[in-house]
Amino acid sequence: MANIYIALFSFLAVCRENGSRTDAYVLEIYSRQTYIKTYQANFHPVLSENFWRDVPFNLTFYPPNMKKEWGRKQGKRFQGEMNYRNPDSLPRCGRCRMPGHNRKNCNNPGPSNV
């Protein structure tokens, strides 16, 4: 809502600087005269349901059949080229940095802590 206010404020400032009329940029439907005409007539309150007429068709609406998804919802962030692995490269081991296996299946001795 704050962005709309800032945009409107900027719009009014530009119109004031240029000396143009703001009502030239606003649709007639949003004018004060249209607003007054809309609410000029008397509104009558809606009567209770006992006074409603019966209709010859069924007005029962049911919610759509939607299955609840399990788990945490995935984000909708944009995927960049850094997020995709080269299909030709093999995963590397976190211990010995050799391709083709991972740390769990590594048979090479770990680095010495000397």
N, C-alpha and C positions, 0 to 999 in steps of 0.2 A: 504494500500500500504506500510505503514511503517513496518508492521509485516513481509511482504514478504522480504523487504530489510534486516531486522534484521536476518531473517532465512537464507537468502542467505549469509550474512556476516558471520554468525556462521558456516555455511556449509563450506565456503572457509577456515575459520580459522582451523577447524577440519581437513580438507584435508591437509592443510599446515603442521600441527603438525604431522600427521601420515605419511607424505611423499607420499600420494597417489595422483594420477592424477585426476583432477576434470572432465575431459572429459569422464572418464569411467562411471560417474554417470548421464551424460546428453545424451539425445537421439540425434541421428545423425541429425534428422530433425531441431534441434535448433543450429546446428553448423554454423560457419561462412561460410564454403564452400557451404553448402546448401543454405544459404541466398544469396550468390553471384550468384549461378546458377539460382536461382528463378528470380532474377531481371536482369539477363544478357541480355535477349531477349528484343527487342524493343516493346514497348506498343503503340498501335495506339489508338487515341481518339475515343470515341463512337460518331457516327454521329447523327445528329438530328433525331427526330421521323419521319420526312418526308422521310427518306431513309430506314426506317424499313420495312420488309416484313410483309404482312398480314398473320395472322394465321387462320386456319379453325375452331377455337373454341373460346369460350368466356373467357376472362381473368379478368372478373370483380369479385372482392372479396368484400364481405360485412362483417362488424364487427359482432361478435356473439351477439345474443339477450341476453343481460344481464340487469337485473333489478337493479337499484340503491338501495342499502340498506339504510334504514332510520336510523337516530340516530347516536350516537357516536359508533365508532368501539370498540369492546371488545378487551382487551389486550390478549396476548397469554402467560401469566405467568403460571408457573407450580403450580398446586394445591397441597397443602400439607394436611396432616391428620388433621391439626388444622382448616382447612376451612370448614369441614363438621360437621354438628350438629348431635348429637346422636338422632336417631329417637324416642327413648323412652322418652326423656326429653321434658317437655313442656316449652314454652317460659315464662320467669319471668317478673314480673312487675318492671319497673324502679323506682317506688316510694316505694312500700312496700316489694319488693323482693319475693312475693308469686307467685307460679307457677299457670298457667291457664288463666291469663288475662294480659293486658298491662296497661300502665300508663293512656291511654285515657279512659279505662273502669273501672278503679280502684275506688272502693267504700270505701276503708279504708282511715282513716284520714292520712294526710301527717305528716312528722316529725315536731315537734314543734321547732320553732326558738327562744327558750328561752336562 
